[in-house]
Amino acid sequence: MNASEPSIQHDSIRCTLNGKAIELPHRSLHQMMVEQGVNPEKPGIAVAVNDTVVRRSDWKQTELADGDHVEVITAMQGG
């Protein structure tokens, strides 16, 4: 890029969700869950970011960083 070209800013981040690489246009953990088809209001869901469990009450305030590893686990009933 030369000095006369406008700089293009990319605000998206890349992270891993349950072992799958994804790109997000934002940093919100809660919004990422919604976009990936996870209902954050559903009981029985646990979330960890970089091997640290995130309390449900913190999901909306938690911001992801480029390179984060997110695991979303849903409890299932059965036998």
mmCIF file of the N, C-alpha and C atoms, coordinates in Angstrom:
data_MODEL
# 
_entry.id   MODEL 
# 
loop_
_atom_site.group_PDB 
_atom_site.id 
_atom_site.type_symbol 
_atom_site.label_atom_id 
_atom_site.label_alt_id 
_atom_site.label_comp_id 
_atom_site.label_asym_id 
_atom_site.label_entity_id 
_atom_site.label_seq_id 
_atom_site.pdbx_PDB_ins_code 
_atom_site.Cartn_x 
_atom_site.Cartn_y 
_atom_site.Cartn_z 
_atom_site.occupancy 
_atom_site.B_iso_or_equiv 
_atom_site.pdbx_formal_charge 
_atom_site.auth_seq_id 
_atom_site.auth_comp_id 
_atom_site.auth_asym_id 
_atom_site.auth_atom_id 
_atom_site.pdbx_PDB_model_num 
ATOM 1   N N  . MET A 1 1  ? 0.853   -1.172  0.000  1.00 0.00 ? 1  MET A N  1 
ATOM 2   C CA . MET A 1 1  ? 0.000   0.000   0.000  1.00 0.00 ? 1  MET A CA 1 
ATOM 3   C C  . MET A 1 1  ? 0.897   1.232   0.000  1.00 0.00 ? 1  MET A C  1 
ATOM 4   N N  . ASN A 1 2  ? 0.562   2.217   -0.841 1.00 0.00 ? 2  ASN A N  1 
ATOM 5   C CA . ASN A 1 2  ? 1.345   3.449   -0.816 1.00 0.00 ? 2  ASN A CA 1 
ATOM 6   C C  . ASN A 1 2  ? 0.591   4.518   -0.029 1.00 0.00 ? 2  ASN A C  1 
ATOM 7   N N  . ALA A 1 3  ? 1.251   5.622   0.217  1.00 0.00 ? 3  ALA A N  1 
ATOM 8   C CA . ALA A 1 3  ? 0.701   6.663   1.092  1.00 0.00 ? 3  ALA A CA 1 
ATOM 9   C C  . ALA A 1 3  ? -0.574  7.285   0.555  1.00 0.00 ? 3  ALA A C  1 
ATOM 10  N N  . SER A 1 4  ? -0.811  7.225   -0.758 1.00 0.00 ? 4  SER A N  1 
ATOM 11  C CA . SER A 1 4  ? -2.003  7.855   -1.315 1.00 0.00 ? 4  SER A CA 1 
ATOM 12  C C  . SER A 1 4  ? -3.229  6.948   -1.250 1.00 0.00 ? 4  SER A C  1 
ATOM 13  N N  . GLU A 1 5  ? -3.040  5.663   -0.949 1.00 0.00 ? 5  GLU A N  1 
ATOM 14  C CA . GLU A 1 5  ? -4.174  4.753   -0.856 1.00 0.00 ? 5  GLU A CA 1 
ATOM 15  C C  . GLU A 1 5  ? -4.814  4.867   0.523  1.00 0.00 ? 5  GLU A C  1 
ATOM 16  N N  . PRO A 1 6  ? -6.165  4.869   0.539  1.00 0.00 ? 6  PRO A N  1 
ATOM 17  C CA . PRO A 1 6  ? -6.821  4.929   1.846  1.00 0.00 ? 6  PRO A CA 1 
ATOM 18  C C  . PRO A 1 6  ? -6.586  3.627   2.603  1.00 0.00 ? 6  PRO A C  1 
ATOM 19  N N  . SER A 1 7  ? -6.450  3.738   3.892  1.00 0.00 ? 7  SER A N  1 
ATOM 20  C CA . SER A 1 7  ? -6.266  2.537   4.690  1.00 0.00 ? 7  SER A CA 1 
ATOM 21  C C  . SER A 1 7  ? -7.632  1.942   4.998  1.00 0.00 ? 7  SER A C  1 
ATOM 22  N N  . ILE A 1 8  ? -7.726  0.638   4.869  1.00 0.00 ? 8  ILE A N  1 
ATOM 23  C CA . ILE A 1 8  ? -8.971  -0.062  5.153  1.00 0.00 ? 8  ILE A CA 1 
ATOM 24  C C  . ILE A 1 8  ? -8.815  -0.711  6.521  1.00 0.00 ? 8  ILE A C  1 
ATOM 25  N N  . GLN A 1 9  ? -9.750  -0.390  7.394  1.00 0.00 ? 9  GLN A N  1 
ATOM 26  C CA . GLN A 1 9  ? -9.673  -0.925  8.742  1.00 0.00 ? 9  GLN A CA 1 
ATOM 27  C C  . GLN A 1 9  ? -10.627 -2.105  8.858  1.00 0.00 ? 9  GLN A C  1 
ATOM 28  N N  . HIS A 1 10 ? -10.117 -3.221  9.334  1.00 0.00 ? 10 HIS A N  1 
ATOM 29  C CA . HIS A 1 10 ? -10.934 -4.405  9.549  1.00 0.00 ? 10 HIS A CA 1 
ATOM 30  C C  . HIS A 1 10 ? -11.118 -4.584  11.048 1.00 0.00 ? 10 HIS A C  1 
ATOM 31  N N  . ASP A 1 11 ? -12.364 -4.543  11.483 1.00 0.00 ? 11 ASP A N  1 
ATOM 32  C CA . ASP A 1 11 ? -12.645 -4.685  12.899 1.00 0.00 ? 11 ASP A CA 1 
ATOM 33  C C  . ASP A 1 11 ? -12.968 -6.124  13.274 1.00 0.00 ? 11 ASP A C  1 
ATOM 34  N N  . SER A 1 12 ? -12.995 -7.015  12.291 1.00 0.00 ? 12 SER A N  1 
ATOM 35  C CA . SER A 1 12 ? -13.346 -8.392  12.592 1.00 0.00 ? 12 SER A CA 1 
ATOM 36  C C  . SER A 1 12 ? -12.199 -9.095  13.307 1.00 0.00 ? 12 SER A C  1 
ATOM 37  N N  . ILE A 1 13 ? -12.567 -10.133 14.034 1.00 0.00 ? 13 ILE A N  1 
ATOM 38  C CA . ILE A 1 13 ? -11.568 -10.938 14.725 1.00 0.00 ? 13 ILE A CA 1 
ATOM 39  C C  . ILE A 1 13 ? -11.747 -12.395 14.315 1.00 0.00 ? 13 ILE A C  1 
ATOM 40  N N  . ARG A 1 14 ? -10.703 -13.161 14.498 1.00 0.00 ? 14 ARG A N  1 
ATOM 41  C CA . ARG A 1 14 ? -10.761 -14.595 14.233 1.00 0.00 ? 14 ARG A CA 1 
ATOM 42  C C  . ARG A 1 14 ? -10.591 -15.316 15.551 1.00 0.00 ? 14 ARG A C  1 
ATOM 43  N N  . CYS A 1 15 ? -11.445 -16.310 15.765 1.00 0.00 ? 15 CYS A N  1 
ATOM 44  C CA . CYS A 1 15 ? -11.310 -17.130 16.959 1.00 0.00 ? 15 CYS A CA 1 
ATOM 45  C C  . CYS A 1 15 ? -11.721 -18.553 16.619 1.00 0.00 ? 15 CYS A C  1 
ATOM 46  N N  . THR A 1 16 ? -11.631 -19.420 17.589 1.00 0.00 ? 16 THR A N  1 
ATOM 47  C CA . THR A 1 16 ? -11.997 -20.816 17.395 1.00 0.00 ? 16 THR A CA 1 
ATOM 48  C C  . THR A 1 16 ? -13.192 -21.122 18.280 1.00 0.00 ? 16 THR A C  1 
ATOM 49  N N  . LEU A 1 17 ? -14.234 -21.692 17.685 1.00 0.00 ? 17 LEU A N  1 
ATOM 50  C CA . LEU A 1 17 ? -15.430 -22.085 18.423 1.00 0.00 ? 17 LEU A CA 1 
ATOM 51  C C  . LEU A 1 17 ? -15.571 -23.594 18.324 1.00 0.00 ? 17 LEU A C  1 
ATOM 52  N N  . ASN A 1 18 ? -15.433 -24.269 19.445 1.00 0.00 ? 18 ASN A N  1 
ATOM 53  C CA . ASN A 1 18 ? -15.521 -25.734 19.486 1.00 0.00 ? 18 ASN A CA 1 
ATOM 54  C C  . ASN A 1 18 ? -14.638 -26.376 18.423 1.00 0.00 ? 18 ASN A C  1 
ATOM 55  N N  . GLY A 1 19 ? -13.427 -25.855 18.275 1.00 0.00 ? 19 GLY A N  1 
ATOM 56  C CA . GLY A 1 19 ? -12.453 -26.415 17.350 1.00 0.00 ? 19 GLY A CA 1 
ATOM 57  C C  . GLY A 1 19 ? -12.564 -25.937 15.912 1.00 0.00 ? 19 GLY A C  1 
ATOM 58  N N  . LYS A 1 20 ? -13.540 -25.094 15.613 1.00 0.00 ? 20 LYS A N  1 
ATOM 59  C CA . LYS A 1 20 ? -13.750 -24.592 14.249 1.00 0.00 ? 20 LYS A CA 1 
ATOM 60  C C  . LYS A 1 20 ? -13.363 -23.115 14.176 1.00 0.00 ? 20 LYS A C  1 
ATOM 61  N N  . ALA A 1 21 ? -12.542 -22.772 13.195 1.00 0.00 ? 21 ALA A N  1 
ATOM 62  C CA . ALA A 1 21 ? -12.134 -21.374 13.016 1.00 0.00 ? 21 ALA A CA 1 
ATOM 63  C C  . ALA A 1 21 ? -13.309 -20.567 12.477 1.00 0.00 ? 21 ALA A C  1 
ATOM 64  N N  . ILE A 1 22 ? -13.573 -19.424 13.106 1.00 0.00 ? 22 ILE A N  1 
ATOM 65  C CA . ILE A 1 22 ? -14.632 -18.527 12.643 1.00 0.00 ? 22 ILE A CA 1 
ATOM 66  C C  . ILE A 1 22 ? -14.105 -17.099 12.647 1.00 0.00 ? 22 ILE A C  1 
ATOM 67  N N  . GLU A 1 23 ? -14.761 -16.257 11.860 1.00 0.00 ? 23 GLU A N  1 
ATOM 68  C CA . GLU A 1 23 ? -14.432 -14.832 11.838 1.00 0.00 ? 23 GLU A CA 1 
ATOM 69  C C  . GLU A 1 23 ? -15.666 -14.074 12.292 1.00 0.00 ? 23 GLU A C  1 
ATOM 70  N N  . LEU A 1 24 ? -15.459 -13.122 13.186 1.00 0.00 ? 24 LEU A N  1 
ATOM 71  C CA . LEU A 1 24 ? -16.563 -12.359 13.756 1.00 0.00 ? 24 LEU A CA 1 
ATOM 72  C C  . LEU A 1 24 ? -16.421 -10.882 13.435 1.00 0.00 ? 24 LEU A C  1 
ATOM 73  N N  . PRO A 1 25 ? -17.537 -10.205 13.130 1.00 0.00 ? 25 PRO A N  1 
ATOM 74  C CA . PRO A 1 25 ? -17.481 -8.772  12.849 1.00 0.00 ? 25 PRO A CA 1 
ATOM 75  C C  . PRO A 1 25 ? -17.501 -7.926  14.122 1.00 0.00 ? 25 PRO A C  1 
ATOM 76  N N  . HIS A 1 26 ? -17.421 -8.556  15.280 1.00 0.00 ? 26 HIS A N  1 
ATOM 77  C CA . HIS A 1 26 ? -17.531 -7.866  16.568 1.00 0.00 ? 26 HIS A CA 1 
ATOM 78  C C  . HIS A 1 26 ? -16.756 -8.664  17.602 1.00 0.00 ? 26 HIS A C  1 
ATOM 79  N N  . ARG A 1 27 ? -16.805 -8.248  18.848 1.00 0.00 ? 27 ARG A N  1 
ATOM 80  C CA . ARG A 1 27 ? -16.067 -8.936  19.915 1.00 0.00 ? 27 ARG A CA 1 
ATOM 81  C C  . ARG A 1 27 ? -16.974 -9.513  21.003 1.00 0.00 ? 27 ARG A C  1 
ATOM 82  N N  . SER A 1 28 ? -18.256 -9.430  20.847 1.00 0.00 ? 28 SER A N  1 
ATOM 83  C CA . SER A 1 28 ? -19.194 -9.842  21.892 1.00 0.00 ? 28 SER A CA 1 
ATOM 84  C C  . SER A 1 28 ? -19.382 -11.359 21.944 1.00 0.00 ? 28 SER A C  1 
ATOM 85  N N  . LEU A 1 29 ? -19.112 -11.956 23.116 1.00 0.00 ? 29 LEU A N  1 
ATOM 86  C CA . LEU A 1 29 ? -19.340 -13.389 23.304 1.00 0.00 ? 29 LEU A CA 1 
ATOM 87  C C  . LEU A 1 29 ? -20.813 -13.714 23.119 1.00 0.00 ? 29 LEU A C  1 
ATOM 88  N N  . HIS A 1 30 ? -21.680 -12.931 23.732 1.00 0.00 ? 30 HIS A N  1 
ATOM 89  C CA . HIS A 1 30 ? -23.124 -13.156 23.635 1.00 0.00 ? 30 HIS A CA 1 
ATOM 90  C C  . HIS A 1 30 ? -23.590 -13.109 22.180 1.00 0.00 ? 30 HIS A C  1 
ATOM 91  N N  . GLN A 1 31 ? -23.178 -12.098 21.434 1.00 0.00 ? 31 GLN A N  1 
ATOM 92  C CA . GLN A 1 31 ? -23.584 -11.960 20.037 1.00 0.00 ? 31 GLN A CA 1 
ATOM 93  C C  . GLN A 1 31 ? -23.034 -13.104 19.197 1.00 0.00 ? 31 GLN A C  1 
ATOM 94  N N  . MET A 1 32 ? -21.817 -13.547 19.468 1.00 0.00 ? 32 MET A N  1 
ATOM 95  C CA . MET A 1 32 ? -21.239 -14.677 18.751 1.00 0.00 ? 32 MET A CA 1 
ATOM 96  C C  . MET A 1 32 ? -22.093 -15.921 18.950 1.00 0.00 ? 32 MET A C  1 
ATOM 97  N N  . MET A 1 33 ? -22.552 -16.143 20.180 1.00 0.00 ? 33 MET A N  1 
ATOM 98  C CA . MET A 1 33 ? -23.389 -17.304 20.454 1.00 0.00 ? 33 MET A CA 1 
ATOM 99  C C  . MET A 1 33 ? -24.676 -17.248 19.640 1.00 0.00 ? 33 MET A C  1 
ATOM 100 N N  . VAL A 1 34 ? -25.327 -16.101 19.628 1.00 0.00 ? 34 VAL A N  1 
ATOM 101 C CA . VAL A 1 34 ? -26.571 -15.937 18.873 1.00 0.00 ? 34 VAL A CA 1 
ATOM 102 C C  . VAL A 1 34 ? -26.325 -16.196 17.387 1.00 0.00 ? 34 VAL A C  1 
ATOM 103 N N  . GLU A 1 35 ? -25.273 -15.597 16.832 1.00 0.00 ? 35 GLU A N  1 
ATOM 104 C CA . GLU A 1 35 ? -24.974 -15.758 15.405 1.00 0.00 ? 35 GLU A CA 1 
ATOM 105 C C  . GLU A 1 35 ? -24.619 -17.194 15.037 1.00 0.00 ? 35 GLU A C  1 
ATOM 106 N N  . GLN A 1 36 ? -24.078 -17.937 15.988 1.00 0.00 ? 36 GLN A N  1 
ATOM 107 C CA . GLN A 1 36 ? -23.691 -19.322 15.722 1.00 0.00 ? 36 GLN A CA 1 
ATOM 108 C C  . GLN A 1 36 ? -24.814 -20.310 16.063 1.00 0.00 ? 36 GLN A C  1 
ATOM 109 N N  . GLY A 1 37 ? -26.001 -19.794 16.353 1.00 0.00 ? 37 GLY A N  1 
ATOM 110 C CA . GLY A 1 37 ? -27.164 -20.650 16.578 1.00 0.00 ? 37 GLY A CA 1 
ATOM 111 C C  . GLY A 1 37 ? -27.296 -21.201 17.988 1.00 0.00 ? 37 GLY A C  1 
ATOM 112 N N  . VAL A 1 38 ? -26.597 -20.601 18.934 1.00 0.00 ? 38 VAL A N  1 
ATOM 113 C CA . VAL A 1 38 ? -26.691 -21.024 20.333 1.00 0.00 ? 38 VAL A CA 1 
ATOM 114 C C  . VAL A 1 38 ? -27.625 -20.056 21.052 1.00 0.00 ? 38 VAL A C  1 
ATOM 115 N N  . ASN A 1 39 ? -28.680 -20.579 21.646 1.00 0.00 ? 39 ASN A N  1 
ATOM 116 C CA . ASN A 1 39 ? -29.612 -19.734 22.387 1.00 0.00 ? 39 ASN A CA 1 
ATOM 117 C C  . ASN A 1 39 ? -29.049 -19.483 23.783 1.00 0.00 ? 39 ASN A C  1 
ATOM 118 N N  . PRO A 1 40 ? -28.544 -18.279 24.059 1.00 0.00 ? 40 PRO A N  1 
ATOM 119 C CA . PRO A 1 40 ? -27.934 -18.005 25.354 1.00 0.00 ? 40 PRO A CA 1 
ATOM 120 C C  . PRO A 1 40 ? -28.916 -18.055 26.523 1.00 0.00 ? 40 PRO A C  1 
ATOM 121 N N  . GLU A 1 41 ? -30.205 -18.044 26.229 1.00 0.00 ? 41 GLU A N  1 
ATOM 122 C CA . GLU A 1 41 ? -31.211 -18.091 27.290 1.00 0.00 ? 41 GLU A CA 1 
ATOM 123 C C  . GLU A 1 41 ? -31.537 -19.527 27.690 1.00 0.00 ? 41 GLU A C  1 
ATOM 124 N N  . LYS A 1 42 ? -31.113 -20.487 26.905 1.00 0.00 ? 42 LYS A N  1 
ATOM 125 C CA . LYS A 1 42 ? -31.410 -21.895 27.156 1.00 0.00 ? 42 LYS A CA 1 
ATOM 126 C C  . LYS A 1 42 ? -30.600 -22.396 28.356 1.00 0.00 ? 42 LYS A C  1 
ATOM 127 N N  . PRO A 1 43 ? -31.254 -23.101 29.286 1.00 0.00 ? 43 PRO A N  1 
ATOM 128 C CA . PRO A 1 43 ? -30.501 -23.650 30.416 1.00 0.00 ? 43 PRO A CA 1 
ATOM 129 C C  . PRO A 1 43 ? -29.599 -24.799 29.959 1.00 0.00 ? 43 PRO A C  1 
ATOM 130 N N  . GLY A 1 44 ? -28.597 -25.107 30.760 1.00 0.00 ? 44 GLY A N  1 
ATOM 131 C CA . GLY A 1 44 ? -27.735 -26.244 30.471 1.00 0.00 ? 44 GLY A CA 1 
ATOM 132 C C  . GLY A 1 44 ? -26.584 -25.943 29.536 1.00 0.00 ? 44 GLY A C  1 
ATOM 133 N N  . ILE A 1 45 ? -26.220 -24.666 29.390 1.00 0.00 ? 45 ILE A N  1 
ATOM 134 C CA . ILE A 1 45 ? -25.110 -24.280 28.519 1.00 0.00 ? 45 ILE A CA 1 
ATOM 135 C C  . ILE A 1 45 ? -23.965 -23.770 29.389 1.00 0.00 ? 45 ILE A C  1 
ATOM 136 N N  . ALA A 1 46 ? -22.765 -24.225 29.066 1.00 0.00 ? 46 ALA A N  1 
ATOM 137 C CA . ALA A 1 46 ? -21.557 -23.731 29.735 1.00 0.00 ? 46 ALA A CA 1 
ATOM 138 C C  . ALA A 1 46 ? -20.615 -23.195 28.668 1.00 0.00 ? 46 ALA A C  1 
ATOM 139 N N  . VAL A 1 47 ? -19.904 -22.115 28.997 1.00 0.00 ? 47 VAL A N  1 
ATOM 140 C CA . VAL A 1 47 ? -18.984 -21.489 28.046 1.00 0.00 ? 47 VAL A CA 1 
ATOM 141 C C  . VAL A 1 47 ? -17.631 -21.287 28.719 1.00 0.00 ? 47 VAL A C  1 
ATOM 142 N N  . ALA A 1 48 ? -16.579 -21.617 27.973 1.00 0.00 ? 48 ALA A N  1 
ATOM 143 C CA . ALA A 1 48 ? -15.214 -21.350 28.433 1.00 0.00 ? 48 ALA A CA 1 
ATOM 144 C C  . ALA A 1 48 ? -14.482 -20.590 27.339 1.00 0.00 ? 48 ALA A C  1 
ATOM 145 N N  . VAL A 1 49 ? -13.712 -19.598 27.729 1.00 0.00 ? 49 VAL A N  1 
ATOM 146 C CA . VAL A 1 49 ? -12.859 -18.848 26.807 1.00 0.00 ? 49 VAL A CA 1 
ATOM 147 C C  . VAL A 1 49 ? -11.423 -19.067 27.266 1.00 0.00 ? 49 VAL A C  1 
ATOM 148 N N  . ASN A 1 50 ? -10.620 -19.628 26.370 1.00 0.00 ? 50 ASN A N  1 
ATOM 149 C CA . ASN A 1 50 ? -9.218  -19.936 26.690 1.00 0.00 ? 50 ASN A CA 1 
ATOM 150 C C  . ASN A 1 50 ? -9.108  -20.760 27.976 1.00 0.00 ? 50 ASN A C  1 
ATOM 151 N N  . ASP A 1 51 ? -9.949  -21.793 28.060 1.00 0.00 ? 51 ASP A N  1 
ATOM 152 C CA . ASP A 1 51 ? -9.953  -22.751 29.178 1.00 0.00 ? 51 ASP A CA 1 
ATOM 153 C C  . ASP A 1 51 ? -10.406 -22.162 30.510 1.00 0.00 ? 51 ASP A C  1 
ATOM 154 N N  . THR A 1 52 ? -11.033 -20.995 30.485 1.00 0.00 ? 52 THR A N  1 
ATOM 155 C CA . THR A 1 52 ? -11.571 -20.389 31.702 1.00 0.00 ? 52 THR A CA 1 
ATOM 156 C C  . THR A 1 52 ? -13.084 -20.271 31.560 1.00 0.00 ? 52 THR A C  1 
ATOM 157 N N  . VAL A 1 53 ? -13.819 -20.871 32.495 1.00 0.00 ? 53 VAL A N  1 
ATOM 158 C CA . VAL A 1 53 ? -15.277 -20.827 32.446 1.00 0.00 ? 53 VAL A CA 1 
ATOM 159 C C  . VAL A 1 53 ? -15.753 -19.390 32.644 1.00 0.00 ? 53 VAL A C  1 
ATOM 160 N N  . VAL A 1 54 ? -16.708 -18.987 31.799 1.00 0.00 ? 54 VAL A N  1 
ATOM 161 C CA . VAL A 1 54 ? -17.300 -17.647 31.889 1.00 0.00 ? 54 VAL A CA 1 
ATOM 162 C C  . VAL A 1 54 ? -18.699 -17.802 32.480 1.00 0.00 ? 54 VAL A C  1 
ATOM 163 N N  . ARG A 1 55 ? -18.955 -17.123 33.576 1.00 0.00 ? 55 ARG A N  1 
ATOM 164 C CA . ARG A 1 55 ? -20.278 -17.196 34.199 1.00 0.00 ? 55 ARG A CA 1 
ATOM 165 C C  . ARG A 1 55 ? -21.333 -16.635 33.253 1.00 0.00 ? 55 ARG A C  1 
ATOM 166 N N  . ARG A 1 56 ? -22.493 -17.259 33.277 1.00 0.00 ? 56 ARG A N  1 
ATOM 167 C CA . ARG A 1 56 ? -23.606 -16.825 32.425 1.00 0.00 ? 56 ARG A CA 1 
ATOM 168 C C  . ARG A 1 56 ? -23.889 -15.336 32.611 1.00 0.00 ? 56 ARG A C  1 
ATOM 169 N N  . SER A 1 57 ? -23.800 -14.848 33.818 1.00 0.00 ? 57 SER A N  1 
ATOM 170 C CA . SER A 1 57 ? -24.085 -13.430 34.088 1.00 0.00 ? 57 SER A CA 1 
ATOM 171 C C  . SER A 1 57 ? -23.062 -12.503 33.433 1.00 0.00 ? 57 SER A C  1 
ATOM 172 N N  . ASP A 1 58 ? -21.939 -13.049 32.974 1.00 0.00 ? 58 ASP A N  1 
ATOM 173 C CA . ASP A 1 58 ? -20.896 -12.240 32.332 1.00 0.00 ? 58 ASP A CA 1 
ATOM 174 C C  . ASP A 1 58 ? -20.883 -12.353 30.809 1.00 0.00 ? 58 ASP A C  1 
ATOM 175 N N  . TRP A 1 59 ? -21.720 -13.192 30.235 1.00 0.00 ? 59 TRP A N  1 
ATOM 176 C CA . TRP A 1 59 ? -21.677 -13.415 28.785 1.00 0.00 ? 59 TRP A CA 1 
ATOM 177 C C  . TRP A 1 59 ? -21.859 -12.130 27.984 1.00 0.00 ? 59 TRP A C  1 
ATOM 178 N N  . LYS A 1 60 ? -22.815 -11.291 28.368 1.00 0.00 ? 60 LYS A N  1 
ATOM 179 C CA . LYS A 1 60 ? -23.088 -10.074 27.584 1.00 0.00 ? 60 LYS A CA 1 
ATOM 180 C C  . LYS A 1 60 ? -21.954 -9.060  27.666 1.00 0.00 ? 60 LYS A C  1 
ATOM 181 N N  . GLN A 1 61 ? -21.201 -9.050  28.764 1.00 0.00 ? 61 GLN A N  1 
ATOM 182 C CA . GLN A 1 61 ? -20.116 -8.086  28.936 1.00 0.00 ? 61 GLN A CA 1 
ATOM 183 C C  . GLN A 1 61 ? -18.767 -8.622  28.452 1.00 0.00 ? 61 GLN A C  1 
ATOM 184 N N  . THR A 1 62 ? -18.694 -9.920  28.160 1.00 0.00 ? 62 THR A N  1 
ATOM 185 C CA . THR A 1 62 ? -17.413 -10.522 27.787 1.00 0.00 ? 62 THR A CA 1 
ATOM 186 C C  . THR A 1 62 ? -17.084 -10.226 26.335 1.00 0.00 ? 62 THR A C  1 
ATOM 187 N N  . GLU A 1 63 ? -15.917 -9.640  26.117 1.00 0.00 ? 63 GLU A N  1 
ATOM 188 C CA . GLU A 1 63 ? -15.446 -9.363  24.764 1.00 0.00 ? 63 GLU A CA 1 
ATOM 189 C C  . GLU A 1 63 ? -14.356 -10.355 24.403 1.00 0.00 ? 63 GLU A C  1 
ATOM 190 N N  . LEU A 1 64 ? -14.433 -10.844 23.190 1.00 0.00 ? 64 LEU A N  1 
ATOM 191 C CA . LEU A 1 64 ? -13.440 -11.785 22.691 1.00 0.00 ? 64 LEU A CA 1 
ATOM 192 C C  . LEU A 1 64 ? -12.288 -11.028 22.053 1.00 0.00 ? 64 LEU A C  1 
ATOM 193 N N  . ALA A 1 65 ? -11.134 -11.667 22.026 1.00 0.00 ? 65 ALA A N  1 
ATOM 194 C CA . ALA A 1 65 ? -9.950  -11.093 21.388 1.00 0.00 ? 65 ALA A CA 1 
ATOM 195 C C  . ALA A 1 65 ? -9.534  -11.997 20.237 1.00 0.00 ? 65 ALA A C  1 
ATOM 196 N N  . ASP A 1 66 ? -8.833  -11.426 19.297 1.00 0.00 ? 66 ASP A N  1 
ATOM 197 C CA . ASP A 1 66 ? -8.333  -12.187 18.163 1.00 0.00 ? 66 ASP A CA 1 
ATOM 198 C C  . ASP A 1 66 ? -7.521  -13.380 18.676 1.00 0.00 ? 66 ASP A C  1 
ATOM 199 N N  . GLY A 1 67 ? -7.845  -14.573 18.186 1.00 0.00 ? 67 GLY A N  1 
ATOM 200 C CA . GLY A 1 67 ? -7.119  -15.773 18.577 1.00 0.00 ? 67 GLY A CA 1 
ATOM 201 C C  . GLY A 1 67 ? -7.707  -16.521 19.759 1.00 0.00 ? 67 GLY A C  1 
ATOM 202 N N  . ASP A 1 68 ? -8.787  -16.011 20.365 1.00 0.00 ? 68 ASP A N  1 
ATOM 203 C CA . ASP A 1 68 ? -9.389  -16.704 21.503 1.00 0.00 ? 68 ASP A CA 1 
ATOM 204 C C  . ASP A 1 68 ? -9.941  -18.066 21.089 1.00 0.00 ? 68 ASP A C  1 
ATOM 205 N N  . HIS A 1 69 ? -9.930  -18.993 22.045 1.00 0.00 ? 69 HIS A N  1 
ATOM 206 C CA . HIS A 1 69 ? -10.519 -20.318 21.864 1.00 0.00 ? 69 HIS A CA 1 
ATOM 207 C C  . HIS A 1 69 ? -11.757 -20.385 22.749 1.00 0.00 ? 69 HIS A C  1 
ATOM 208 N N  . VAL A 1 70 ? -12.916 -20.584 22.114 1.00 0.00 ? 70 VAL A N  1 
ATOM 209 C CA . VAL A 1 70 ? -14.185 -20.618 22.830 1.00 0.00 ? 70 VAL A CA 1 
ATOM 210 C C  . VAL A 1 70 ? -14.764 -22.029 22.738 1.00 0.00 ? 70 VAL A C  1 
ATOM 211 N N  . GLU A 1 71 ? -15.191 -22.553 23.870 1.00 0.00 ? 71 GLU A N  1 
ATOM 212 C CA . GLU A 1 71 ? -15.876 -23.841 23.913 1.00 0.00 ? 71 GLU A CA 1 
ATOM 213 C C  . GLU A 1 71 ? -17.263 -23.603 24.479 1.00 0.00 ? 71 GLU A C  1 
ATOM 214 N N  . VAL A 1 72 ? -18.285 -24.045 23.734 1.00 0.00 ? 72 VAL A N  1 
ATOM 215 C CA . VAL A 1 72 ? -19.662 -23.964 24.194 1.00 0.00 ? 72 VAL A CA 1 
ATOM 216 C C  . VAL A 1 72 ? -20.146 -25.399 24.356 1.00 0.00 ? 72 VAL A C  1 
ATOM 217 N N  . ILE A 1 73 ? -20.552 -25.739 25.569 1.00 0.00 ? 73 ILE A N  1 
ATOM 218 C CA . ILE A 1 73 ? -20.987 -27.097 25.869 1.00 0.00 ? 73 ILE A CA 1 
ATOM 219 C C  . ILE A 1 73 ? -22.447 -27.048 26.282 1.00 0.00 ? 73 ILE A C  1 
ATOM 220 N N  . THR A 1 74 ? -23.246 -27.918 25.669 1.00 0.00 ? 74 THR A N  1 
ATOM 221 C CA . THR A 1 74 ? -24.662 -28.001 25.985 1.00 0.00 ? 74 THR A CA 1 
ATOM 222 C C  . THR A 1 74 ? -24.942 -29.349 26.631 1.00 0.00 ? 74 THR A C  1 
ATOM 223 N N  . ALA A 1 75 ? -25.519 -29.331 27.826 1.00 0.00 ? 75 ALA A N  1 
ATOM 224 C CA . ALA A 1 75 ? -25.880 -30.568 28.509 1.00 0.00 ? 75 ALA A CA 1 
ATOM 225 C C  . ALA A 1 75 ? -27.057 -31.211 27.788 1.00 0.00 ? 75 ALA A C  1 
ATOM 226 N N  . MET A 1 76 ? -26.982 -32.527 27.650 1.00 0.00 ? 76 MET A N  1 
ATOM 227 C CA . MET A 1 76 ? -28.063 -33.267 27.000 1.00 0.00 ? 76 MET A CA 1 
ATOM 228 C C  . MET A 1 76 ? -28.553 -34.343 27.955 1.00 0.00 ? 76 MET A C  1 
ATOM 229 N N  . GLN A 1 77 ? -29.856 -34.562 27.917 1.00 0.00 ? 77 GLN A N  1 
ATOM 230 C CA . GLN A 1 77 ? -30.443 -35.583 28.764 1.00 0.00 ? 77 GLN A CA 1 
ATOM 231 C C  . GLN A 1 77 ? -30.585 -36.856 27.948 1.00 0.00 ? 77 GLN A C  1 
ATOM 232 N N  . GLY A 1 78 ? -30.396 -37.954 28.556 1.00 0.00 ? 78 GLY A N  1 
ATOM 233 C CA . GLY A 1 78 ? -30.556 -39.221 27.846 1.00 0.00 ? 78 GLY A CA 1 
ATOM 234 C C  . GLY A 1 78 ? -29.759 -40.311 28.513 1.00 0.00 ? 78 GLY A C  1 
ATOM 235 N N  . GLY A 1 79 ? -29.776 -41.454 27.905 1.00 0.00 ? 79 GLY A N  1 
ATOM 236 C CA . GLY A 1 79 ? -29.037 -42.536 28.526 1.00 0.00 ? 79 GLY A CA 1 
ATOM 237 C C  . GLY A 1 79 ? -28.765 -43.664 27.608 1.00 0.00 ? 79 GLY A C  1 
# 
